[in-house]
């Protein structure tokens, strides 16, 4: 065992990944599996879930429990935790909460039904997941909970008002629980990505940043939008999850890691090819829109 493996101490640990089918859930699960963590995965999309399992097995990892259901169903979520108790002899070291989603639309044109759907998808179910995990981690005397929020929870998000509010709520909830559970050595942290091209993100009309047909144009767009001049990839997201799950972060709680290529830090400053970083469009861009 090398130095990093000794420091991380992930080999043999058990993790539940809620929303582990595809996308950022897959990114998290594959990285944990490669580090020797035994996994339980759930997702409502059976095809995506099976694809994640295949990716993990191809990497030499193990998925001991997998189940297809909607995490917003509190009874189904509780039954999943019970099943994991039996499979892992009541052992739970890591919980990764990934489930979320949104759609674009002005708040003034939205409805209470839409608000409820966004709240249930991005916040309410997560309360149940924590409520189920806490007594199990208390019994073990430690644990790490990793919640996925979004850059949109830390800035204005026109067209995504309720979604952004829920993601901000996740961050606040995480910080409060980190303080409450700190004396019991249960850590609670967030990961807040920006654009990482997942199938669900690409599917958001007008908000998924679809790839340009011209690769050169796509590269220029990434250079403008991201200080690191590229969109994220799965490994960019899986790495912070691995860190927060491991003993490398044993004194880190109540915080958020932003694997976003610098977009949260830039806060409206864009790297225009002709003029470098500016927080307003250069003259030639303005001229285009005057016509």
VOZA-138697 format. One record per atom (N, C-alpha, C): residue number from 0; residue in one letter; atom name; x, y, z. Coordinates in steps of 0.2 Angstrom, whole numbers, plus 2048, in hexadecimal, padded with zeros to 3 digits. Layout:
! VOZA-138697
   seq   type   atom    px    py    pz
   NUM      A     CA     X     Y     Z
...
! end
This chain:
! VOZA-138697
   seq   type   atom    px    py    pz
     0      X      N   804   7FA   800
     0      X     CA   800   800   800
     0      X      C   804   806   800
     1      X      N   803   80B   7FB
     1      X     CA   807   811   7FB
     1      X      C   805   816   800
     2      X      N   809   81C   800
     2      X     CA   807   821   805
     2      X      C   800   824   805
     3      X      N   7FE   825   7FE
     3      X     CA   7F8   828   7FE
     3      X      C   7F2   824   800
     4      X      N   7F3   81D   7FE
     4      X     CA   7EE   818   801
     4      X      C   7EE   818   808
     5      X      N   7F3   818   80B
     5      X     CA   7F4   818   813
     5      X      C   7F0   81E   816
     6      X      N   7F2   824   813
     6      X     CA   7EF   82A   815
     6      X      C   7E7   82A   814
     7      X      N   7E5   828   80E
     7      X     CA   7DE   828   80C
     7      X      C   7DA   823   810
     8      X      N   7DC   81D   811
     8      X     CA   7D9   818   815
     8      X      C   7D1   817   813
     9      X      N   7D1   816   80C
     9      X     CA   7CA   815   809
     9      X      C   7C9   80D   808
    10      X      N   7CE   809   808
    10      X     CA   7CE   802   806
    10      X      C   7C9   7FF   80B
    11      X      N   7C4   7FB   809
    11      X     CA   7BF   7F8   80D
    11      X      C   7BA   7FC   810
    12      X      N   7B9   802   80F
    12      X     CA   7B4   806   811
    12      X      C   7AE   805   80D
    13      X      N   7A8   807   80F
    13      X     CA   7A1   806   80C
    13      X      C   79E   80D   80B
    14      X      N   79C   80E   804
    14      X     CA   799   814   802
    14      X      C   792   813   7FF
    15      X      N   78E   817   801
    15      X     CA   787   817   7FD
    15      X      C   787   81D   7F9
    16      X      N   786   81C   7F2
    16      X     CA   785   822   7ED
    16      X      C   77E   822   7EB
    17      X      N   77B   827   7ED
    17      X     CA   774   828   7EB
    17      X      C   773   82D   7E5
    18      X      N   771   82A   7DF
    18      X     CA   772   82D   7D9
    18      X      C   778   82B   7D5
    19      X      N   77A   824   7D6
    19      X     CA   780   822   7D4
    19      X      C   780   81F   7CC
    20      X      N   77A   820   7C9
    20      X     CA   77A   81E   7C2
    20      X      C   77C   824   7BD
    21      X      N   782   823   7BA
    21      X     CA   784   828   7B5
    21      X      C   786   82F   7B8
    22      X      N   788   833   7B4
    22      X     CA   78A   83A   7B6
    22      X      C   78F   83B   7BC
    23      X      N   78D   83F   7C0
    23      X     CA   791   841   7C6
    23      X      C   791   83B   7CB
    24      X      N   78C   837   7CB
    24      X     CA   78B   832   7CF
    24      X      C   790   82C   7CD
    25      X      N   790   82B   7C7
    25      X     CA   795   826   7C4
    25      X      C   79C   829   7C5
    26      X      N   79E   82F   7C4
    26      X     CA   7A4   832   7C5
    26      X      C   7A7   831   7CC
    27      X      N   7A2   832   7D1
    27      X     CA   7A4   830   7D8
    27      X      C   7A5   829   7DA
    28      X      N   7A0   825   7D7
    28      X     CA   7A0   81E   7D9
    28      X      C   7A6   81A   7D6
    29      X      N   7A8   81C   7D0
    29      X     CA   7AE   819   7CD
    29      X      C   7B4   81B   7D1
    30      X      N   7B5   821   7D3
    30      X     CA   7BB   823   7D6
    30      X      C   7BC   81F   7DD
    31      X      N   7B6   81F   7E1
    31      X     CA   7B6   81C   7E7
    31      X      C   7B8   814   7E6
    32      X      N   7B5   811   7E1
    32      X     CA   7B6   80A   7E0
    32      X      C   7BD   809   7DE
    33      X      N   7C1   80D   7DB
    33      X     CA   7C8   80C   7D9
    33      X      C   7CC   80D   7DF
    34      X      N   7CA   810   7E4
    34      X     CA   7CD   811   7EA
    34      X      C   7CC   80B   7EF
    35      X      N   7C8   806   7ED
    35      X     CA   7C7   801   7F2
    35      X      C   7C1   801   7F6
    36      X      N   7BC   806   7F5
    36      X     CA   7B6   807   7F8
    36      X      C   7B1   802   7F5
    37      X      N   7AD   7FE   7FA
    37      X     CA   7A8   7FA   7F8
    37      X      C   7A1   7FE   7F7
    38      X      N   79D   7FE   7F2
    38      X     CA   798   802   7F0
    38      X      C   791   7FF   7F1
    39      X      N   78C   804   7F2
    39      X     CA   785   803   7F1
    39      X      C   783   809   7ED
    40      X      N   780   807   7E8
    40      X     CA   77D   80C   7E3
    40      X      C   776   80C   7E2
    41      X      N   773   812   7E1
    41      X     CA   76C   812   7DF
    41      X      C   76B   817   7DA
    42      X      N   766   817   7D6
    42      X     CA   764   81C   7D1
    42      X      C   75D   81A   7CF
    43      X      N   759   81E   7CC
    43      X     CA   753   81D   7C9
    43      X      C   754   81B   7C2
    44      X      N   759   81C   7BF
    44      X     CA   75B   81A   7B8
    44      X      C   75F   813   7B8
    45      X      N   75B   80E   7B6
    45      X     CA   75E   807   7B6
    45      X      C   764   807   7B1
    46      X      N   763   80A   7AB
    46      X     CA   768   809   7A6
    46      X      C   76F   80D   7A8
    47      X      N   76E   813   7AB
    47      X     CA   774   816   7AD
    47      X      C   777   813   7B3
    48      X      N   773   810   7B8
    48      X     CA   776   80C   7BE
    48      X      C   77A   806   7BB
    49      X      N   777   803   7B7
    49      X     CA   77B   7FD   7B4
    49      X      C   782   7FF   7B1
    50      X      N   781   804   7AD
    50      X     CA   787   807   7AA
    50      X      C   78D   809   7AF
    51      X      N   78B   80C   7B5
    51      X     CA   78F   80D   7BA
    51      X      C   792   807   7BD
    52      X      N   78E   802   7BE
    52      X     CA   790   7FC   7C1
    52      X      C   796   7F9   7BD
    53      X      N   794   7F9   7B6
    53      X     CA   799   7F6   7B1
    53      X      C   7A0   7F9   7B1
    54      X      N   79F   800   7B2
    54      X     CA   7A5   804   7B2
    54      X      C   7A9   802   7B8
    55      X      N   7A6   802   7BE
    55      X     CA   7A9   800   7C4
    55      X      C   7AD   7F9   7C4
    56      X      N   7A9   7F4   7C1
    56      X     CA   7AC   7ED   7C1
    56      X      C   7B1   7ED   7BC
    57      X      N   7B1   7F1   7B7
    57      X     CA   7B7   7F1   7B2
    57      X      C   7BD   7F4   7B5
    58      X      N   7BC   7F8   7BA
    58      X     CA   7C2   7FB   7BE
    58      X      C   7C4   7F7   7C3
    59      X      N   7C1   7F1   7C4
    59      X     CA   7C3   7ED   7CA
    59      X      C   7BF   7EE   7D0
    60      X      N   7BA   7F2   7D0
    60      X     CA   7B7   7F4   7D6
    60      X      C   7B1   7EF   7D8
    61      X      N   7AD   7F1   7DD
    61      X     CA   7A8   7EC   7DF
    61      X      C   7A2   7F1   7E1
    62      X      N   79C   7EF   7DE
    62      X     CA   795   7F1   7E0
    62      X      C   792   7EC   7E4
    63      X      N   791   7EC   7EA
    63      X     CA   78E   7E7   7EE
    63      X      C   786   7E7   7EE
    64      X      N   784   7ED   7ED
    64      X     CA   77C   7EF   7ED
    64      X      C   77B   7F4   7E8
    65      X      N   776   7F2   7E4
    65      X     CA   773   7F7   7DF
    65      X      C   76B   7F7   7DF
    66      X      N   768   7FC   7DE
    66      X     CA   761   7FC   7DE
    66      X      C   75E   802   7DA
    67      X      N   759   801   7D7
    67      X     CA   756   806   7D2
    67      X      C   74F   808   7D6
    68      X      N   74F   80F   7D8
    68      X     CA   74A   812   7DB
    68      X      C   74B   81A   7DB
    69      X      N   746   81D   7DC
    69      X     CA   746   825   7DC
    69      X      C   748   827   7E3
    70      X      N   74D   82A   7E4
    70      X     CA   750   82C   7EB
    70      X      C   74B   831   7EE
    71      X      N   746   834   7EB
    71      X     CA   741   838   7EE
    71      X      C   73C   835   7F1
    72      X      N   73C   82E   7F1
    72      X     CA   737   82A   7F4
    72      X      C   73A   828   7FB
    73      X      N   738   82B   800
    73      X     CA   73B   82A   807
    73      X      C   73B   823   809
    74      X      N   736   81F   808
    74      X     CA   735   818   80A
    74      X      C   73A   814   806
    75      X      N   73B   815   800
    75      X     CA   73F   811   7FC
    75      X      C   746   813   7FE
    76      X      N   748   819   7FF
    76      X     CA   74F   81B   801
    76      X      C   750   817   808
    77      X      N   74C   817   80D
    77      X     CA   74D   814   813
    77      X      C   74E   80C   812
    78      X      N   74A   809   80E
    78      X     CA   74B   802   80C
    78      X      C   752   801   809
    79      X      N   754   805   805
    79      X     CA   75B   804   802
    79      X      C   760   804   808
    80      X      N   760   809   80D
    80      X     CA   764   809   812
    80      X      C   764   803   816
    81      X      N   75E   800   817
    81      X     CA   75D   7FA   81B
    81      X      C   760   7F4   817
    82      X      N   760   7F4   811
    82      X     CA   763   7EF   80D
    82      X      C   76A   7EF   80D
    83      X      N   76D   7F5   80D
    83      X     CA   774   7F6   80E
    83      X      C   777   7F4   815
    84      X      N   773   7F5   81A
    84      X     CA   774   7F3   821
    84      X      C   776   7EB   821
    85      X      N   771   7E8   81E
    85      X     CA   772   7E0   81D
    85      X      C   778   7DE   819
    86      X      N   779   7E2   814
    86      X     CA   77F   7E0   80F
    86      X      C   786   7E2   812
    87      X      N   786   7E7   816
    87      X     CA   78C   7E9   819
    87      X      C   78D   7E9   821
    88      X      N   788   7E5   824
    88      X     CA   788   7E4   82B
    88      X      C   788   7EA   82F
    89      X      N   784   7EF   82C
    89      X     CA   782   7F5   82F
    89      X      C   788   7FA   82F
    90      X      N   78D   7F9   82A
    90      X     CA   792   7FD   829
    90      X      C   791   803   824
    91      X      N   792   809   826
    91      X     CA   791   80E   821
    91      X      C   797   814   822
    92      X      N   79B   814   81E
    92      X     CA   7A1   819   81F
    92      X      C   7A0   820   81B
    93      X      N   79D   81F   815
    93      X     CA   79C   825   810
    93      X      C   796   825   80D
    94      X      N   793   82B   80D
    94      X     CA   78C   82C   809
    94      X      C   78D   832   804
    95      X      N   78C   830   7FE
    95      X     CA   78D   835   7F9
    95      X      C   786   837   7F6
    96      X      N   783   83D   7F7
    96      X     CA   77C   83F   7F4
    96      X      C   77D   843   7EE
    97      X      N   77B   840   7E8
    97      X     CA   77C   843   7E2
    97      X      C   775   845   7DF
    98      X      N   770   842   7E0
    98      X     CA   76A   843   7DC
    98      X      C   768   84B   7DC
    99      X      N   766   84D   7D6
    99      X     CA   764   854   7D5
    99      X      C   762   855   7CE
   100      X      N   760   85B   7CC
   100      X     CA   75E   85C   7C5
   100      X      C   75A   862   7C5
   101      X      N   759   865   7BF
   101      X     CA   756   86B   7BE
   101      X      C   753   86C   7B7
   102      X      N   750   872   7B6
   102      X     CA   74E   874   7AF
   102      X      C   74E   87B   7AF
   103      X      N   74E   87E   7A9
   103      X     CA   74F   885   7A8
   103      X      C   748   888   7A8
   104      X      N   747   88E   7AB
   104      X     CA   741   892   7AA
   104      X      C   741   898   7AF
   105      X      N   73E   89D   7AD
   105      X     CA   73E   8A3   7B1
   105      X      C   739   8A2   7B7
   106      X      N   73B   8A4   7BD
   106      X     CA   737   8A3   7C3
   106      X      C   730   8A5   7C2
   107      X      N   72F   8AB   7BF
   107      X     CA   728   8AE   7BE
   107      X      C   724   8AA   7BA
   108      X      N   727   8A5   7B6
   108      X     CA   722   8A1   7B2
   108      X      C   722   89A   7B5
   109      X      N   724   899   7BB
   109      X     CA   724   892   7BD
   109      X      C   71E   891   7C2
   110      X      N   71D   88B   7C4
   110      X     CA   717   889   7C8
   110      X      C   719   886   7CE
   111      X      N   714   886   7D3
   111      X     CA   716   882   7D9
   111      X      C   718   87B   7D8
   112      X      N   715   878   7D3
   112      X     CA   716   871   7D2
   112      X      C   71E   870   7D0
   113      X      N   720   875   7CC
   113      X     CA   727   875   7CA
   113      X      C   72C   876   7D0
   114      X      N   72A   87B   7D4
   114      X     CA   72E   87C   7DA
   114      X      C   72F   876   7DE
   115      X      N   729   872   7DF
   115      X     CA   729   86C   7E4
   115      X      C   72D   867   7E1
   116      X      N   72D   866   7DA
   116      X     CA   731   861   7D7
   116      X      C   739   863   7D8
   117      X      N   73B   869   7D7
   117      X     CA   742   86B   7D8
   117      X      C   744   86A   7DF
   118      X      N   73F   86C   7E4
   118      X     CA   741   86B   7EB
   118      X      C   742   864   7ED
   119      X      N   73E   860   7EA
   119      X     CA   73E   859   7EC
   119      X      C   744   855   7E9
   120      X      N   746   858   7E3
   120      X     CA   74C   855   7DF
   120      X      C   752   857   7E2
   121      X      N   753   85D   7E4
   121      X     CA   759   860   7E6
   121      X      C   75A   861   7EE
   122      X      N   755   860   7F2
   122      X     CA   756   861   7F9
   122      X      C   753   85C   7FD
   123      X      N   74C   85C   7FC
   123      X     CA   748   858   801
   123      X      C   74B   851   802
   124      X      N   74C   84D   7FD
   124      X     CA   74E   846   7FE
   124      X      C   755   846   802
   125      X      N   759   84B   801
   125      X     CA   75F   84B   804
   125      X      C   75F   84B   80C
   126      X      N   75A   84E   80E
   126      X     CA   758   84E   815
   126      X      C   757   847   818
   127      X      N   753   843   814
   127      X     CA   752   83C   816
   127      X      C   759   838   816
   128      X      N   75D   839   811
   128      X     CA   763   836   810
   128      X      C   767   837   816
   129      X      N   768   83D   819
   129      X     CA   76C   83F   81E
   129      X      C   769   83C   825
   130      X      N   762   83C   825
   130      X     CA   75F   83A   82B
   130      X      C   760   832   82C
   131      X      N   761   82F   826
   131      X     CA   762   827   826
   131      X      C   769   826   828
   132      X      N   76E   82A   825
   132      X     CA   775   829   826
   132      X      C   777   82A   82D
   133      X      N   775   82F   830
   133      X     CA   778   832   836
   133      X      C   778   82C   83C
   134      X      N   772   829   83D
   134      X     CA   773   824   843
   134      X      C   778   81E   841
   135      X      N   778   81D   83B
   135      X     CA   77D   817   839
   135      X      C   784   819   839
   136      X      N   786   820   838
   136      X     CA   78D   822   839
   136      X      C   78E   823   840
   137      X      N   789   825   844
   137      X     CA   78A   826   84B
   137      X      C   78C   820   84E
   138      X      N   789   81A   84C
   138      X     CA   78B   814   84F
   138      X      C   792   812   84D
   139      X      N   794   814   848
   139      X     CA   79B   813   846
   139      X      C   7A0   818   849
   140      X      N   79E   81D   84B
   140      X     CA   7A2   822   84E
   140      X      C   7A5   827   849
   141      X      N   7A3   827   843
   141      X     CA   7A6   82B   83E
   141      X      C   7A3   82A   837
   142      X      N   7A4   82E   833
   142      X     CA   7A1   82E   82C
   142      X      C   7A3   834   828
   143      X      N   7A2   833   821
   143      X     CA   7A2   839   81D
   143      X      C   79C   839   818
   144      X      N   799   83F   818
   144      X     CA   793   840   814
   144      X      C   795   846   80F
   145      X      N   794   844   808
   145      X     CA   796   849   803
   145      X      C   790   84A   7FF
   146      X      N   78E   851   7FF
   146      X     CA   788   853   7FB
   146      X      C   78A   857   7F5
   147      X      N   787   855   7F0
   147      X     CA   788   859   7EA
   147      X      C   783   85F   7EA
   148      X      N   786   865   7E9
   148      X     CA   782   86B   7E8
   148      X      C   784   86D   7E1
   149      X      N   785   874   7E0
   149      X     CA   786   876   7D9
   149      X      C   789   87D   7DA
   150      X      N   78D   87F   7D5
   150      X     CA   78F   886   7D5
   150      X      C   789   88B   7D5
   151      X      N   783   889   7D2
   151      X     CA   77D   88D   7D2
   151      X      C   77B   88E   7D9
   152      X      N   77D   88B   7DE
   152      X     CA   77B   88C   7E5
   152      X      C   77F   892   7E8
   153      X      N   784   894   7E4
   153      X     CA   789   899   7E7
   153      X      C   789   8A0   7E3
   154      X      N   784   8A0   7DE
   154      X     CA   784   8A6   7DA
   154      X      C   77D   8A7   7D7
   155      X      N   77B   8AC   7D4
   155      X     CA   775   8AD   7D1
   155      X      C   774   8A8   7CB
   156      X      N   76E   8A5   7CA
   156      X     CA   76D   8A1   7C4
   156      X      C   767   8A2   7C1
   157      X      N   767   8A7   7BC
   157      X     CA   761   8A9   7B9
   157      X      C   75E   8A3   7B5
   158      X      N   757   8A2   7B6
   158      X     CA   754   89C   7B3
   158      X      C   754   896   7B7
   159      X      N   758   896   7BD
   159      X     CA   758   890   7C1
   159      X      C   757   892   7C8
   160      X      N   753   897   7CA
   160      X     CA   752   89A   7D0
   160      X      C   751   895   7D6
   161      X      N   74C   890   7D5
   161      X     CA   74B   88C   7DA
   161      X      C   750   886   7DB
   162      X      N   753   884   7D6
   162      X     CA   758   87F   7D6
   162      X      C   75E   882   7DA
   163      X      N   760   888   7D8
   163      X     CA   766   88C   7DB
   163      X      C   764   88D   7E3
   164      X      N   75E   88E   7E4
   164      X     CA   75C   88F   7EC
   164      X      C   75D   888   7EF
   165      X      N   75B   883   7EC
   165      X     CA   75C   87C   7EF
   165      X      C   763   87B   7F0
   166      X      N   767   87C   7EB
   166      X     CA   76E   87A   7EC
   166      X      C   772   87F   7F1
   167      X      N   770   885   7F2
   167      X     CA   772   889   7F7
   167      X      C   770   886   7FE
   168      X      N   76A   883   7FE
   168      X     CA   767   880   804
   168      X      C   76B   87A   806
   169      X      N   76D   876   801
   169      X     CA   772   870   802
   169      X      C   778   872   805
   170      X      N   77B   878   803
   170      X     CA   781   87A   806
   170      X      C   780   87C   80D
   171      X      N   77B   880   80F
   171      X     CA   77A   882   815
   171      X      C   778   87D   81A
   172      X      N   774   878   818
   172      X     CA   772   872   81B
   172      X      C   779   86E   81D
   173      X      N   77D   86D   818
   173      X     CA   783   86A   819
   173      X      C   788   86D   81F
   174      X      N   788   874   81E
   174      X     CA   78C   877   823
   174      X      C   78A   876   82A
   175      X      N   783   877   82B
   175      X     CA   780   876   831
   175      X      C   781   86F   834
   176      X      N   780   86A   830
   176      X     CA   781   863   832
   176      X      C   788   862   834
   177      X      N   78C   865   830
   177      X     CA   793   864   832
   177      X      C   795   866   839
   178      X      N   792   86B   83B
   178      X     CA   793   86E   842
   178      X      C   790   869   847
   179      X      N   78A   867   846
   179      X     CA   786   863   84A
   179      X      C   789   85C   84B
   180      X      N   78C   85A   846
   180      X     CA   78F   853   846
   180      X      C   796   853   847
   181      X      N   799   858   847
   181      X     CA   7A1   859   848
   181      X      C   7A3   855   84E
   182      X      N   7A0   856   854
   182      X     CA   7A2   853   85A
   182      X      C   7A2   84B   859
   183      X      N   79E   848   855
   183      X     CA   79D   841   854
   183      X      C   7A2   83E   84E
   184      X      N   7A6   843   84C
   184      X     CA   7AB   841   846
   184      X      C   7A7   83F   840
   185      X      N   7A1   842   83F
   185      X     CA   79E   841   838
   185      X      C   79F   847   834
   186      X      N   7A2   847   82F
   186      X     CA   7A3   84D   82B
   186      X      C   79E   84D   825
   187      X      N   79C   853   824
   187      X     CA   798   855   81E
   187      X      C   79A   85B   81A
   188      X      N   79B   859   813
   188      X     CA   79E   85E   80F
   188      X      C   79A   85E   808
   189      X      N   79C   863   804
   189      X     CA   798   864   7FE
   189      X      C   79D   864   7F8
   190      X      N   79B   861   7F2
   190      X     CA   79F   862   7EC
   190      X      C   79A   866   7E7
   191      X      N   79D   86C   7E4
   191      X     CA   799   870   7E0
   191      X      C   79C   871   7D9
   192      X      N   79A   86D   7D5
   192      X     CA   79D   86D   7CE
   192      X      C   799   873   7CA
   193      X      N   79D   875   7C5
   193      X     CA   799   879   7C0
   193      X      C   798   874   7BA
   194      X      N   799   876   7B4
   194      X     CA   797   872   7AE
   194      X      C   79C   86C   7AD
   195      X      N   799   866   7AE
   195      X     CA   79D   860   7AD
   195      X      C   798   85C   7A8
   196      X      N   79A   85B   7A2
   196      X     CA   795   859   79D
   196      X      C   792   852   79F
   197      X      N   78C   851   7A2
   197      X     CA   789   84B   7A4
   197      X      C   783   84B   79F
   198      X      N   780   845   79E
   198      X     CA   77A   844   79A
   198      X      C   774   849   79C
   199      X      N   773   849   7A3
   199      X     CA   76E   84D   7A5
   199      X      C   76F   854   7A4
   200      X      N   775   857   7A5
   200      X     CA   777   85E   7A4
   200      X      C   776   860   79D
   201      X      N   778   85B   798
   201      X     CA   777   85D   791
   201      X      C   770   85D   78F
   202      X      N   76C   85A   793
   202      X     CA   765   85A   791
   202      X      C   761   860   793
   203      X      N   764   864   797
   203      X     CA   760   86A   799
   203      X      C   75F   86F   794
   204      X      N   759   871   791
   204      X     CA   758   875   78C
   204      X      C   75B   87C   78E
   205      X      N   760   87F   78A
   205      X     CA   762   885   78B
   205      X      C   767   886   791
   206      X      N   768   881   794
   206      X     CA   76C   881   79A
   206      X      C   772   87C   79B
   207      X      N   772   878   796
   207      X     CA   777   872   796
   207      X      C   77D   873   793
   208      X      N   77E   879   790
   208      X     CA   785   87A   78D
   208      X      C   786   875   788
   209      X      N   782   874   783
   209      X     CA   783   86E   77E
   209      X      C   78A   870   77A
   210      X      N   78D   86B   778
   210      X     CA   793   86C   774
   210      X      C   792   86F   76E
   211      X      N   797   874   76C
   211      X     CA   796   877   765
   211      X      C   798   873   760
   212      X      N   795   874   75A
   212      X     CA   796   86F   754
   212      X      C   79D   870   752
   213      X      N   7A0   876   753
   213      X     CA   7A7   878   751
   213      X      C   7AB   877   757
   214      X      N   7B0   872   757
   214      X     CA   7B4   871   75D
   214      X      C   7B8   877   75F
   215      X      N   7BB   87B   75A
   215      X     CA   7BE   881   75B
   215      X      C   7BA   886   75F
   216      X      N   7B4   887   75D
   216      X     CA   7AF   88B   760
   216      X      C   7AE   889   767
   217      X      N   7AD   882   768
   217      X     CA   7AC   87F   76F
   217      X      C   7B2   881   773
   218      X      N   7B8   880   771
   218      X     CA   7BE   882   775
   218      X      C   7BF   889   777
   219      X      N   7BD   88D   772
   219      X     CA   7BD   895   774
   219      X      C   7B8   896   779
   220      X      N   7B2   893   779
   220      X     CA   7AD   894   77E
   220      X      C   7AF   892   784
   221      X      N   7B2   88C   785
   221      X     CA   7B5   88A   78B
   221      X      C   7BA   88E   78E
   222      X      N   7BE   891   789
   222      X     CA   7C4   896   78B
   222      X      C   7C1   89C   78F
   223      X      N   7BB   89E   78C
   223      X     CA   7B8   8A4   78E
   223      X      C   7B5   8A3   795
   224      X      N   7B1   89D   795
   224      X     CA   7AD   89C   79B
   224      X      C   7B0   899   7A1
   225      X      N   7B6   896   7A0
   225      X     CA   7B9   892   7A6
   225      X      C   7C0   895   7A6
   226      X      N   7C2   897   7AC
   226      X     CA   7C9   899   7AD
   226      X      C   7CE   894   7AB
   227      X      N   7CD   88E   7AC
   227      X     CA   7D1   888   7AA
   227      X      C   7D0   886   7A3
   228      X      N   7CC   88A   7A0
   228      X     CA   7CB   889   798
   228      X      C   7C8   882   796
   229      X      N   7C5   87F   79B
   229      X     CA   7C1   878   798
   229      X      C   7BC   877   79D
   230      X      N   7B7   873   79B
   230      X     CA   7B2   870   79F
   230      X      C   7B5   86B   7A3
   231      X      N   7B1   869   7A8
   231      X     CA   7B3   864   7AD
   231      X      C   7B2   85D   7AA
   232      X      N   7B6   858   7AC
   232      X     CA   7B5   851   7AA
   232      X      C   7B3   84D   7B1
   233      X      N   7B1   847   7B0
   233      X     CA   7AF   843   7B6
   233      X      C   7B4   842   7BB
   234      X      N   7BB   841   7B9
   234      X     CA   7C0   841   7BE
   234      X      C   7C1   847   7C2
   235      X      N   7BF   84D   7BF
   235      X     CA   7C0   853   7C3
   235      X      C   7BB   853   7C9
   236      X      N   7B5   850   7C8
   236      X     CA   7B0   84F   7CD
   236      X      C   7B2   84A   7D2
   237      X      N   7B4   844   7CF
   237      X     CA   7B5   83E   7D4
   237      X      C   7BB   83F   7D9
   238      X      N   7C0   843   7D7
   238      X     CA   7C5   844   7DB
   238      X      C   7C3   848   7E2
   239      X      N   7C0   84D   7E1
   239      X     CA   7BE   850   7E8
   239      X      C   7B9   84C   7EC
   240      X      N   7B5   848   7E9
   240      X     CA   7B1   843   7ED
   240      X      C   7B6   83E   7F0
   241      X      N   7BB   83B   7ED
   241      X     CA   7C0   837   7F0
   241      X      C   7C3   83A   7F6
   242      X      N   7C5   840   7F5
   242      X     CA   7C9   844   7FA
   242      X      C   7C4   845   800
   243      X      N   7BE   847   7FF
   243      X     CA   7B9   848   805
   243      X      C   7B7   841   808
   244      X      N   7B7   83C   805
   244      X     CA   7B6   835   807
   244      X      C   7BB   833   80C
   245      X      N   7C2   835   80A
   245      X     CA   7C7   832   80D
   245      X      C   7CA   835   813
   246      X      N   7CF   832   817
   246      X     CA   7D2   835   81C
   246      X      C   7D6   83B   81B
   247      X      N   7D8   83C   814
   247      X     CA   7DB   842   812
   247      X      C   7D8   848   814
   248      X      N   7D1   848   815
   248      X     CA   7CD   84E   817
   248      X      C   7CA   84D   81E
   249      X      N   7CE   849   822
   249      X     CA   7CB   847   829
   249      X      C   7C9   84E   82D
   250      X      N   7CC   853   82C
   250      X     CA   7CB   859   82F
   250      X      C   7C7   85F   82B
   251      X      N   7C4   85C   826
   251      X     CA   7C0   861   822
   251      X      C   7B9   85F   822
   252      X      N   7B5   864   825
   252      X     CA   7AD   863   825
   252      X      C   7AA   86A   824
   253      X      N   7A4   86A   822
   253      X     CA   7A0   870   821
   253      X      C   7A2   874   81B
   254      X      N   7A6   871   817
   254      X     CA   7A8   876   811
   254      X      C   7A6   873   80B
   255      X      N   7A8   877   805
   255      X     CA   7A6   875   7FE
   255      X      C   7AC   875   7FA
   256      X      N   7AD   870   7F6
   256      X     CA   7B2   870   7F1
   256      X      C   7AF   872   7EB
   257      X      N   7B2   876   7E7
   257      X     CA   7B0   879   7E0
   257      X      C   7B4   876   7DB
   258      X      N   7B3   870   7D8
   258      X     CA   7B6   86E   7D2
   258      X      C   7B3   871   7CC
   259      X      N   7B5   877   7CA
   259      X     CA   7B1   87B   7C5
   259      X      C   7B6   87E   7C0
   260      X      N   7BC   87D   7C0
   260      X     CA   7C1   880   7BC
   260      X      C   7C2   888   7BD
   261      X      N   7BF   88A   7C3
   261      X     CA   7C0   891   7C5
   261      X      C   7BA   895   7C4
   262      X      N   7B4   893   7C2
   262      X     CA   7AF   897   7C0
   262      X      C   7AC   89A   7C6
   263      X      N   7AC   897   7CC
   263      X     CA   7A9   89A   7D2
   263      X      C   7AE   8A0   7D4
   264      X      N   7B4   89F   7D3
   264      X     CA   7B9   8A4   7D5
   264      X      C   7B8   8AA   7D1
   265      X      N   7B7   8A9   7CA
   265      X     CA   7B7   8AE   7C5
   265      X      C   7B1   8B3   7C6
   266      X      N   7AC   8B0   7C8
   266      X     CA   7A6   8B4   7C9
   266      X      C   7A4   8BA   7C4
   267      X      N   7A4   8B7   7BE
   267      X     CA   7A2   8BC   7B9
   267      X      C   7A7   8BE   7B4
   268      X      N   7AD   8BD   7B6
   268      X     CA   7B3   8BF   7B2
   268      X      C   7B4   8B9   7AD
   269      X      N   7B4   8BB   7A6
   269      X     CA   7B5   8B7   7A1
   269      X      C   7BC   8B8   79D
   270      X      N   7BF   8B3   79A
   270      X     CA   7C5   8B4   797
   270      X      C   7C4   8B4   790
   271      X      N   7C3   8BB   78D
   271      X     CA   7C1   8BC   786
   271      X      C   7C8   8BB   782
   272      X      N   7C8   8B8   77D
   272      X     CA   7CE   8B6   779
   272      X      C   7D2   8BC   777
   273      X      N   7CE   8C2   775
   273      X     CA   7D1   8C8   773
   273      X      C   7D4   8CC   778
   274      X      N   7D1   8CC   77E
   274      X     CA   7D3   8D1   784
   274      X      C   7D4   8CE   78A
   275      X      N   7D4   8C7   78B
   275      X     CA   7D6   8C4   792
   275      X      C   7D0   8C5   796
   276      X      N   7D1   8C5   79D
   276      X     CA   7CB   8C5   7A1
   276      X      C   7C8   8CC   7A2
   277      X      N   7C1   8CB   7A1
   277      X     CA   7BD   8D1   7A2
   277      X      C   7B7   8CF   7A5
   278      X      N   7B3   8D4   7A8
   278      X     CA   7AD   8D2   7AB
   278      X      C   7A7   8D5   7A7
   279      X      N   7A9   8D8   7A1
   279      X     CA   7A4   8DA   79C
   279      X      C   7A6   8D8   795
   280      X      N   7A2   8D7   790
   280      X     CA   7A4   8D5   78A
   280      X      C   7A8   8DA   786
   281      X      N   7AD   8D8   782
   281      X     CA   7B1   8DD   77F
   281      X      C   7AD   8E0   779
   282      X      N   7B0   8E5   776
   282      X     CA   7AC   8EA   771
   282      X      C   7AA   8E5   76B
   283      X      N   7AE   8E1   769
   283      X     CA   7AC   8DD   763
   283      X      C   7A6   8D9   764
   284      X      N   7A6   8D6   76A
   284      X     CA   7A0   8D2   76B
   284      X      C   79A   8D6   76C
   285      X      N   79A   8DC   76F
   285      X     CA   794   8E1   76F
   285      X      C   792   8E3   768
   286      X      N   797   8E4   764
   286      X     CA   795   8E6   75D
   286      X      C   791   8E0   759
   287      X      N   793   8DA   75A
   287      X     CA   78F   8D5   757
   287      X      C   788   8D5   759
   288      X      N   786   8D7   75F
   288      X     CA   77F   8D7   762
   288      X      C   77C   8DD   760
   289      X      N   77F   8E2   75E
   289      X     CA   77C   8E8   75C
   289      X      C   779   8E8   755
   290      X      N   77B   8E3   751
   290      X     CA   778   8E2   74A
   290      X      C   771   8DF   74B
! end
